[in-house]
Amino acid sequence: MQMPSPDTVARRHEADPSAPDATAVREPRRNRRSQLVASWFAALVSMGAYCLAMALQGTYPFGGRSRAVNDLGNQFVPFHARLRDLMHGDTSGDLFFNWASGFGTPFLADFFTYLMNPFSWLVGLFPRDSLEFPVFLVTLFSVGLAAGLMTVFLGRLHAGSPWLRALLSVGFALSAWMISDGFSDPMWMWGLVAFPLLGIAYDWCLDRRRWVLGALLVTVCWAGNFYTAAMATIAMALVLLVRVLLDGRPAAERVRVLARGASMTVTGVLLAAPVLTVSLKASKLSQPAPEVVYKGSAVTDYVAHLFPGGLAAGAPRVSVGMLALLLVATYPFIGRVPLKERFVWLGLTVAMAASLVWQPTILLWHGLAMPNGNPYRASIALTAVLVCVAWLALARRPRPKELLRGAAVVLILAACAGGAKYMTRGPWILAAGGLVFLALLIALHHHRADRRVRAWLTAALAGAVFLSSTYTVLSTTRLRDAHDWWKPKRTYDAATRAAYDQLKAADAWPASRTETGPNGFAANDPMLLAGQGGRYYSSYLPAATAESLQGLGAGWFIQGRHTNSFNDPVGRAIMGVSSYLERAPGPNGFVQRTAAAPPVVTLRPPGAPLDGTTRDATVFARQERVLGAKVYEVPAFVRAGAITAGGADTALVTGRGWPLKADRPRGAGATFTAVCTPGTEAYLHVPWLDGRIKAFGKTVKTAGKYPMTSIPLIPLGAVPADGRVNVKIHSNRGQFIPRNPLGCLDRSALERTVRQLRTTGPERVEATGHGISATFAPGTKGTAIVSVPAATGWRCSVDGGQARAPRTLGGLMAVDLGDGASRLSCSFHTPGLRLGLAASGAAAALLLAVAVGHALRTRTPRSMSRSRRS
């Protein structure tokens, strides 16, 4: 079928905006220069509004208020610190393995998921002391690029003023999703870019051109962040389906367009296959996320979230500004738009809106897993479609009566949302400001024939968009900063720099570890401070790592998806920690401690009781088994009195331990006694206790909760001369504590054990990016213990023999040296990488074949044409 040229269609549209239909009207190619300028204009307006709002709030980099809230401070600033260190060769490990966190964890899935936004790589251009600035630029530049590309895509959707669609693109780039969700997750910000990129790629399918380039755009989107790219692919595929349904070409050609889009998408996704195979495999091997129960969304809350400037949970964040909302509400009443087009586009909008609050489709949007924390992350998809509908309305130059009907709909929506918690001062002010947009749009229609007046009105509209966008960001940010949950984390300040300098000065890796300790700059302190420790927070934290560290007495949060450091000297000795930070009064809030430590690779005599051969009665017994020596005294733990003044059952429950009932107001608590050797150090293991512990004149508060929060071993103090240890426990709720939770450490026995391990240990320990090796005296027998959690992917060989998966001791890697050996070598192989590379290679071969075939087909007609001329 011969399609009319874009210039012909555009001229036809200028005469009659309703002809032929929306999907056939394209931006004339002669307007590319103005489109480029308008795209830059959209980028600058959106970035300028965001920066101005940050400056008015005094937020970094325009003030002293940190912007590192929630996961931005806990995860992504530390991850970017590690990326910078990797780029400068200033850290242990490589892209495949992270020696810093969790005492050694896989890293490629983290890199693919959290650090593949191309703007993230700007971090390598800045000094480490300015770490937060390039992380801010990730957000800022993603906003600008998304606005610019959306301006281009809207021009492909329907012809019209590039300046007007640039203003709608600002609403997309600074949507409520971006302000509330996306800004704190730099990798998700690439999702803003992915929507218009995929829209452009699918638009090429309508013209049956640029299949190879379209597949590459799909790859860029999925590689940058596959999580949001999947949402963008679903949304823009639905937009393509709508455009095909409205297209006037024959049915067979429509099917070919859809087939072209499907093949382009599959090929592009396969090119990015390593990102998917590695991440999905890591997800399956990770510590399970807490179960999430979807509670639904009230209609009034959902409607309220159509208005900008608020912050409340309970509904998808879909606002794209008052200008877009007014136009979307006007769209059903625009008579110039064919009825079929209105029906199909509004049907898509309603269907997508419903899909965000229906559990089966919520799961579909989010990869068949209910998101932890916010079930409405896919609301970014609806924001893109709302902007599309708003542009289809504005491009038709709505008449005053149509705009007034749309304003009436907005007024009804405001009345319905009036009782929602979301509708605070900011949303009401911005809703009232919608009258300005209404007046300007009506004026634009009245002066549509006067180019000069129209230019001034467009400039006024741009100013209104800029100011309203600025206030939207400012209002939402102020609401967020007032919420305890969103309290910003300190990331890189004077104390952080001091900690970094001290840890770097003490660095002894791989002979021993320099532990960041539980100081708590961020949940990923080892990456932020460049040490080697137990703290690690990631969706890909291996279950093997979480279980082994918690089983040895370390704590965890979020059901094991955030591990913590050891609080006790035995745990530190097991992991080869020779230096660690500890909380202490002072200007920096910490002090550095040193300890005699065995090497990271140690030796146990033949016949060491590995995992699966014995059962540990207590955490102290497990630590001793891993250490290879007895260093604890575990006394009988005897209960005296009752839980409350009214009395309670004090009998032990087999398999569960001591029952505790919640204290009544001023309750007496439960008192336990034990007898240990004077001078030993008492430690208590009550991992799930929610309450208070009183011992040796001090009180320790705990907030354990099975299985979410596990408390590490608690140091109580030195056992007095009479040997009696009295522990009083106040419980905040009914719960159980272990039968024998007390262990008394003989420090001298621990020191002898450490000396023994150093004496019998390897002559040399070496580490590469994702491998570790040890050299022993020739003929050494026994079991080599590598103080690294045995995550899936490790392979070890002895004296160059066949590499096998190691056995475990307390969850750490254990390798039998056989009849005698001198060399142990272990290397980590990323699960899922080989499969992903194979799929990517096949897709690359297909893409190359298509490109070569296309070049040959186009070259042949040209050669024949030159032959005729000659």
N, C-alpha and C positions, 0 to 999 in steps of 0.2 A: 504493500500500500504506500502510495506517495504521500508523505506528510508535508504540510505547508512549512515554509521556513519560519524561524522564530521572529524575524523582522515583519513578515507578512501577518503572522498571528498577533503580534504586538500592536500593529497598526489597526487591525480589526478590533482588538480589545479597546483601543483608545476611542474608537467610534461607538462601540457598544460593550461596556464592561462585562456583560453577561454572556458574550459569545466568544468562541463556541462553547466551551465549558472550562471549569477551573483547571483541570489537569492538563489541558492542551495549551494554556497560555504560559509562555516562558519569557524570561527576561531577555530583551534583545542583546545580541552580542556587542553591538556598537556602544552599549552602556557599561561595558566592563570597567572602564576607568572610573566612572562615578560610583559603580558598585564597589570597587576597591577602596575608594576614599570613604564611602559610607561604612564599609566594614571596619576600617581603622577608626572611624568616628565612634561606632558602637563599642569597640574595644576600649577606647580612651574614656568614653563616658562611664562605662561600667566599672573600669578600674579606678577612675577618679572618684566616683561616688563611694566605692568601697573604702578607698584610702581616706577620704574626707570623714567618713563615719568613724573610722578607727582613730583618726586624729582628734575628733571631738570627744571621743570616749577616753582618750589618753592611753590607747592600747599600742603595744609594740608593733612596729618600730617607730611610732609617732609619740610614744609616751612610756611611762614606767610600768604600766599594767601588762602583765604577761598575757599572751593569747594562747598559751599552751594548756588548754583545758582538756579534761577527759583523756581520750587516747592520743590526742596530739602531743601532750606532755609525757604520758606514760609509755607510749609506743613509738610514735613516728619521729619525734625529734631524736631520740636515741638511735632509731634505725638509720636516720640520715647521718648521724654522727659516725656510725659504722661504715656507711657507704663512702663518706668522705675519707675515712681512714684507709679503707680498701683502695680507693683511687690514688692515694698518696703512699701506699705501701707501708702504712704506719700502724698495723695491727696484726694480730695473729689470725690465722684462718684465711679463707678465700670465699668465693661465691658459693662453694659447695658445702662448707662447714664453718661453724662459728665456735671457736674455742672459748670465747668470752662468757657466753651466757649458759645457764643451766649446767655448768661444768662440762660443756661441750654438746652442741646440738646441730642438726642439719640446718642449712641456711638458704638453699636455693629456692625453696617454696616461699620463704619470707621475702627474698629479693624479688621474685616474680610478682608477688601479690602486693607488696607494700612500696616498692622502690622503682617500678617500671614506668611511672609517669616521666616522660622525657625531661620535664622541667626539674625533676628531682636531682638530676645529674649536675645541675648548676651548683650544688653544694661543694663540688670539687674546686670551684673557682674562688672560694672564700676561705679565710682563716678559720680555724676551729673555734676561736673565741667569738666569732660572728655567726655561729651555727644556725641560730634561729632566723636570721635574715633570709638566706636562700630558701628555707622552708616556707617562710611567708611568701616569697616570690613564686613558689609552686602554685599556691592558691591564686595569687594575683594574676599571673600570666595565664593560668588555665581559664580564669574568668574572662580575660580579654580575648583569648583565642576562641573560646566558645561563642562569645557575642559576635565576633567577626565572621565566623563560619556560619552561624545561624542566619546572619544577614544574607550571606550568599545562598544558603539553602532556601530561604523563603522566596528569593527571587526566582528560583527554579520551580517553586510551588505555584507561584502566580506572579505575573508582571505587576509593576507598580513602583511608586517612589522608593528608591533605596534608602532615603533618609527616614521615612516613616517605618519601614521594616527594621531599620537599625534600632529605632527606639523600642520596638517590641522585643528585639533581641537582647536589649539590656535587661528587660524583665525576666527573660529566660536565664541569663547569666547570673543575675542576682535574685533568683527565686528563693522562696522560703526554704526549699530543700537545701540550697547551697548555704544559706546563712545559718541554718540550724543544724544540718547534718554534714554536708560536704566539706565545709571549711576545716573541720578538725581531722579529716582523713585525706591527706594530700593525694593518695592514689585514686580515691573516688572522684577527685576533681577532673580526672581525665574522662570520666563519664560524661561531663558537660560537653567536652569536645567530641566525644564519640557520637552523640546524637546527630548533630548536623553533618558530621563526616559520613556517617552511614546513609543519611538522607541524600547526600550528594551522590554517593556511590549507587544507590538504588535508582536515583533519577537517571543516571546513565543507562540503566537497564531499559528504561522506557524508550530511550533513543537507540538502543542496541549498539552501544559503543563503549569503549574503554573498559572492557571486561577485566583485563589484566590489572589495570590501575585500580579498578574497583575492588578486586580481590586483595590488592596490597593495602588499600584503605581499611578493609575489614581486619586484616592482620594487624595494622597499626592500632586499631581500636582494641582488639582482644589482647594484644601483647601489653598495651599500656595499663589496662586493668580489666581482666576478664569478667569480674563480678558485675561491674556496671555496664560493660560492653554487652553482656548477655541481655540485660534489660533494654539497652539501646537497640539491639538487634530485633528483639520481639516487637518493640514499639514502632520502629521504622519499617519493619516488614509489614506490620498492620497498616501503616500509612501508605506503603506501596500498594497493598491489596486494595485499599480504598481508591487510590488513584487509577488503578487498573479497572476497577468496577465502573468508574465514571468516564473512562476513556471511550472514544468512539470507534476504535479500530475493531476488526473482526475478532471473534472469540478465540480462534486458533492462534492469532498473534498475541493476544493477551496471555494465553497459556505459555507461549514462548518467552514472554517477558518475565513471568513468574519463575519459569524454569531457569532462565538466565540469572535471575536474582538468587535463587536457591543454590545453583552451582557455584556462583561467585562467593556466596557466603560460606559454603562448606569448604571450598578451596582456601579461602582466607583464614578460616578458623584452623584448618589443618596446618597451615604454615606456622601458626602460633601454637602448635600442638604441645611442645615441651612445657609451655606455661601451664597448660591444662593437665597433662598427665602427671607432672611432678607435683602440682598443687593438690590434685585430687587424691593421689596416693598418700601424700603427707597428711591430708585431712583424715583419711581412713586410719592412719597410724597415730593420730593425735589423741590427746586426752579428750574424752567426750565433753561437749558443751552442756551446760545445765539445761534441763528440759524446760521448754517455753510453752506456756498455755496461752493461746490467743483469746483475749477477752472481748473482742469486738470494738466497734466504734459507734458512738451516738451520732445520729443524723445532724443534730445541732452543732456538735463539735466539728464534724466534717465540713459543714457549710461555713462555719466560722473560719476554718483554715483557708478558705478562698480569699480572704482579706489579708493584706500584708501587715507586717509590723508586730505580730504577737509571738508568743512562745508558750506552748502548752502541749502536753502529751495527749494521746488518745485518738489521734486522727492523722491521716496523711498530710504532709506539709506540701501543699500544691499551689500556693499563691504565686502568681507571676506579675503582681502589681495591679493597680486599679485601672490603668489604661487597657490592659489586656482583658481584665474581667468585664469591663464595660462593653468591649467589642465582642467578646464571646456571648454575652447576654443579648447583644444586638443582632447577632448573626441569624437567628431563626426568623427575624422579621424583615430581612433585606430582600425585597421583591426581585432585585436584579439577579439574585442567585437562584439557579434552577432548583426546584423543589427536591429533586432526587439528590442533588449534591448536599443540600442542607440536611436531608434525612440521613444520608450515609455518614457524613462527618459528625453530626451530633450523636448518631448512634454509636460511632466509634468512641467518642468522648465519654458518653454515659457508660458504655461497656467497660472501658478502662477504669473509670472511676469506681465502678462496682467491684472490679477485679482486685482492687487494692484493699478491700475490706472483707473479702470472702476467703476463708482459709485455704481451700484447694487452689485457688488462683494466686493467693499470696505465696504459697509454696512453689508454684510454677515460676513466679517472678524471681524467686530467690534460690533457684537451683534445688528445689525439693527439700529445703531445710528452713525451718522457722527461724528468722534472725533472733539473736540474743540481744535484748535491750529494746530495739525498735523494729516492729514488724512492718513498717511502712517505708523502708528504704527505696523501694521501687517507685515512690511518688515522683521521682525525677522524670519518669516516663510520661506521666500525665502532664507535667509542666510543659514538656516539649509539644505535646498535641494541643494543649490550650493555646500556646503561642501560634501554632499553625492555623488554628481556627480563627484566632484574633486577626491574623494577617489576611486570611481569606475574606473576612468582614471588612477590614480597613481598605483593602485593595479595590473593593467595589464602591468606595465612596458613599457610605451610608447617609441617607437623608435625615434631616432633623427629626421627623416623626419616628423613624426607625430607631434613632439614637435615644429618643425619649422613652420609647417602649423598652429598650434595653436598660435604661436607667431605672425604670420602674421595676424591672426584674431584680436589679441589684439592690434596690430599696427593700424588696420583699425578702431577699436573701439576708440582708442586714437585720431585718426584724426577726427572722427565724433564728439567727445566730446570736441575738442579743443576750440570751441567758448563759451563753457558754463562757467558761473561765478564760478562754483564749481572748475574748473581746475586752482587752484592757484599754488604757488610754491611747496607746499608739495606733491600734487598728481603727479606733473610732475617728481619730484625727485624719488618718489616711483615707478612710471611707468618705469622710466629708470632703476631702481634697479631690475626690473623684468628680465633683461638680466642675472643677477647673478643666479637667480633661473633656467633660461633656461640652462645656462652653467652647473650648478651642476646636473641637471636632465639628460642632455646628457652624462655627465661624469659617472653618476651612471649606465646608460645603458651600456656604453663601458666597465666598470669594474664590471659588474654584477657577474662574476665568481670569482672575487678576494674578499674574505670576508673581509680581512684587509683593503684594499683600500675603499671598500664599506662602512665600518664603519667610516673611516675618512671623506668620502664625506657626509655621513649622519650627522656627527657632524658639518661639515661646513654648511650644509643646516639648521640645527637647529640654528646655530649662526646667519645665515642670517634671519631666521624667527624671532628670538628674537630681532635683531636690527631693522628690518623693522617694527615689531609690536610696539616697543618702539617709533620709530619715527612717526608712524601713530597716536598713542595716543597723542604724544607731539604736532604734527602739528595741529590736530583737536582742542586740548585744547587751543593752542595759538590763533587760529582763534576765538574760542568761547569767550575767555577772553577779546578780543578786541571789542566785540560787546556789545553795551549798554544794550540790552535786557537781556544778560547773566551776567550782573554785579553781583558778589556774594553778598549775604546778610550776614550781621553780625548776628551771632546766639548766640554763647556762648563765650562772652568776659568779660572784667572787668566790663563794664557798665551793661551787662546782669546779672552778678552775684550780682551787687549792687542792681539792681531792684528786683531780686528774694529775696534777704535778707530783703529788706524793706517791700515787700509785705507779706512775711511770718511773719514778726514781727507784722504787723498790721492785720493779718488774724482774722476775727471775724465770719466766716461762721459757722452755717447758720443764725445767728442773723442778719447779714448784709453782704454786699459784699465788697471785696477789688478789685477794678477795675484797670486793667492794663493801661487803657486809650489809646489814639491814638498815642502812642509814636513811634510805628513802628519798633520794632526789627525784627518782622516777622508778616506775616498775621495771624498767630495763636499765638499771644502773651500770651493769658491766659494759654495755655498749656505749652509754653516755660518758662513762669515766675511763673507758679503755682498760678495765681490769679483767680478771677471770673469776666469776662467782656463780652463785646458785640462782640469783634472781633472773627470771625470764618470763616474759608475758607475750604470748603469741597464740593465735588460733591453731598454729601448727606445732605447739609444744608436744613432743612425743609422749604417748602414754607411758612408755617404758621409762622415760626420764622422770615424769611426775611421780610415778609409783615407787621408783627406787629411792628418790630423794626423800619423799614423805615417809617411806618405810624405814629410813635411817635416822629420822628425827627432825628433818627440816619441815618447814610449814608450807602451806599453799593457800591460794585464794581462787575464787571462781571455779571451784570444783577441779582444781589442779591445772587450770590453763594459765596460771601465774604461780610459779614456784618461788620460794624464798630462800634465804641463806641459812646456814647453820648458826645456832646460838651457843653451841657447846664445843669444847676443845677436841673431843673425840671425833665428832663429825668433820671438823676442820682437818684433823690429822688424816682421816680416811681419804680426804680429797686432796691432800698435799698442799694445804694452805699455809704459807709461811708469813703472810702479812695480810692484815685486814683492817677495815675501818669500823669504828664503834662509836655510837652516839655518846656525846659528852658535852657539858656546858662549854661555851666559848664562842668566839666570833664566827667560826665555821660550823659549829654544831657537831663536830666529830673529832676523834683522835685516832691516830694510827697505832695499831698494836702489831707486835711481831711474835712469832711462835716457832719453835723447832718443829720442822715438818719432814716427813718422809718424802721421797720423790714421787712423782705422779705415777710411775710404774714401780711396783714392788713385787716381792717374791714370797710365796707361801710354800711350806714344805709339801712334799708329795702326800696325797690323800686329804687335802684341805676340804672341809665340808662345803661344797658348792650348793647353789640353790637347787631345791628339789630333792636333796638328800637328807634334810633335817628340817625341823620346825622350830622357829624361834618363839619362846614364850613371851618375851618382852622386847621392846625396842633396844634395851641395853644388851640383851643377849645377841641381837642381830648385829649391833655395832661391834661387839666383841668377836663375833664370828668373822666379820669382814676384816677387822683389824688383825685377827689372828692371835689374840692374847686376852687374858682376863684382866680387866681394869676397873670393873664395877663391883660393888656390893649391892645386891638387891634384897633389902630386908622385907620381912613380913609387914604388910600395911594393915594396921588394925584400926577399926572404927570405934569411936567412943561417943556416946550421946546419940541424939536424934537430929534429924534435919531441921526440925522446927521445935519451938517450945512445946507444941502440942504432941510431939512424938511422931514417929514414922517407922516403917519397916526398914531395918538395917541389914537384912540378909543379902548375901551375895546372890546374883543371878548368873547361873552357869552360862558361860559364853558371852556375857555382856559386861559383867563387872559390878561395881558398886552403884546402886541406884541413888539418885539425888532428886529431891523435890524442890520446886521453886520456893525460895524464901518468902515468907510473909513479911510485911513491913517490919523492919528491925529484927528479923529472924536471927536465930543463933547460929545458923549454918551447920555444916557437918565437920566434926573434928576427927582427924586421923593422927595416929602416932606410929613411929617406927624407930628402930635403934640401929645406928651405924657407927663405924669406927670414928672416934674423934679426929678432927682435922681433915677428913675427906670432904668433898664438895657435893652437896645435894642437888639433884636435878629431878624435876617433875615432868612426867609425860602424860598430859591430858589433852590430846589433840583436838577434841571436839567440845571442850568445855566453854560454856558461855556463862561467865560469872566473875568471882574474885577469889584470889588465893592470898591467905595471910600466913606468913612463916618468917621466923627470925626477925620479927619486928617490922616487916615491910609488907606492902600490899601490891599484888600484881593483878591487873584487870585483863581478862581474856574475852574474846568475842568469837569463839569457835562455833561452828555449826556444821553438822554432818549433812552432805559431803562437801558443802561449799567452801568452808574455811577451816583449815587445819593449823593448829598452833604448834610451833616448834618446841623442842625441849626448853624448859624454863629453869634457869639457874636460880636456886633459892639462897645459896650461901654456904659458908663453912659450917660443918657439924661441930657443936660445942663440946666442951670437955666431958659432959655427962653422956654424950652420944645420943641424946634424944632429939628426934625431929618431930615437931608438932606442926601439923598443917591443918588449917581451917579453910573450908571451901564454902563459899556462898554461891548458890546457883540461881540464875535468872529464870530458869525454866526446868521442867522435868527432863532428866537426862541420865546418862551413865558415864562413869570414868573407869579406866582399866583396873583390874584387880591388884596389880603390882605396879603402880605408876612411878614409884620412887627408886632412883638409883644414886648411889654414893660413889663418886669417882675418886680413885686413888691416883693422884696426880703423879706421884713418883713411878707408879707402875706404867702409866702412859708414857712418861719420858723414857723409861727403859725400853718400852716397845718401839718407840720412834727411833731410838738409837739402833736397835736391832734391825729394823726395816731399812735404815740407811746403810747399815753395814752389809746386809745380805742383798741389797738392791743392785740394780744394773750399774755398770761402769759409766754408761752414758745414755741419756734420753734425748731424742731429737724429734722435732715436730715439723711437718710441712703444712701446706694449706689445708689439706683434708686427710692427713695421715700422721701416725705417730710410731716411733720405733725405739727399741731399747737394745743395748749391747751388754750381754752378760759375760762373765768369765767362761771360757770354753768348758763344755760338759756340765753346765748348770742344770740341775733337775728341780722339779717342783711345778708350781702353777704361778704364772705371771699375772698379776692383777693390774689392769689399767684403770685408773680412777676416772673413768668416763662412763656415763650411763650407756648401756648396750642397746642403742637405738637400731632399728632395722636398717641395714645397709652396710654395717661393718663387716669386713673380712680380714682375717689375720692369718699369717703364715709364720712358720718357725724354720729358720735357716733356709729360707727360700723355697720351702715346700709348698704344697697345695694350699691355697687360701680357703678358709672355712669361716662360717659364722662363729663367733666366740660363745663360750658358755658364760654363765653369770655367777657372781658372788655379791649378794645384796643388791642385785640389779646392775652391778658394774661388770665390765668385760673381764673374763677370766680365760686364760689360754694355757693348756697343759704343754710343758716343754718336753715331754716325752722322756726318752732315755738320756737326755742331755743335749743342750743346745747353747748357742751363743748369741743368737739374733732373733728378735721378735719384731715383726713388721705388721702394722694394722693400717688399713686404708678404708675410707668411707666412699661408697658408691651410691649416688642419689637414686632412690627407688623411683621408677617411672621415667627416668631421663632417656634411656635407650629406646623405649617405645615411642616417646614423643619425637625424638630425633628421626626415627624411621618414618613416622607419619609426615613430619615436616619435609623430609627429603622427597617423599613421593609427591607431595603437593607442589614443591618447588619444581620438580621435573615436569609435572603437568602444566604448570604456569609457563615454564620456559617453552614447552612444546606449542602451547597456544600462541605465545608471543611470536615465535619463529614462523608458525603457520600463517599468522595474520600478516607478518612482514612479507612473506613470499606471495600471498594472495594480492596484496596491494602493490607489490613491485611488478608483478606480471602485467597488469593492465597498463601501468606507466611505461613499461618497456615496449609493449605493443603500440602504444600511442606515439612514442618517439620514432618507432620504425616506420609508421605511416607518414609522419612528417618528413622523415628523411627520404 
